[in-house]
Amino acid sequence: MISTLHYSVNAATDDGVYSAGAYGSVGLEAAESDSMIAYDNVTEAQAISWAQAAIGGADKVSEIHAALDAQLTEKRTPTTGTGLPWSA
């Protein structure tokens, strides 16, 4: 039985210059014995569905995507910086 899934979500700007990512692990609740799927028959789509449900469903998935979009925006147009602006 699969008890833990590790996931990663990656985003990039259209030009590929900037990228951002998120990753994590989620525990899965034990499945009923009559609904178990043989390990070799688990598909990527099923694993993604299980991971999304375990992290909180569509709302949480949307939050992750929004956070990655915000990271990309910050990389494209930074609101903070270091160093001396006149020596760039």
Secondary structure, DSSP 4 states (H G I P E B T S, - for coil): ---EEEEEEEEE-TTSS-EEEEEEEEE-PPPPGGG---GGG--HHHHHHHHHHHHTHHHHHHHHHHHHHHHHHHHHS-S---S-GGG-
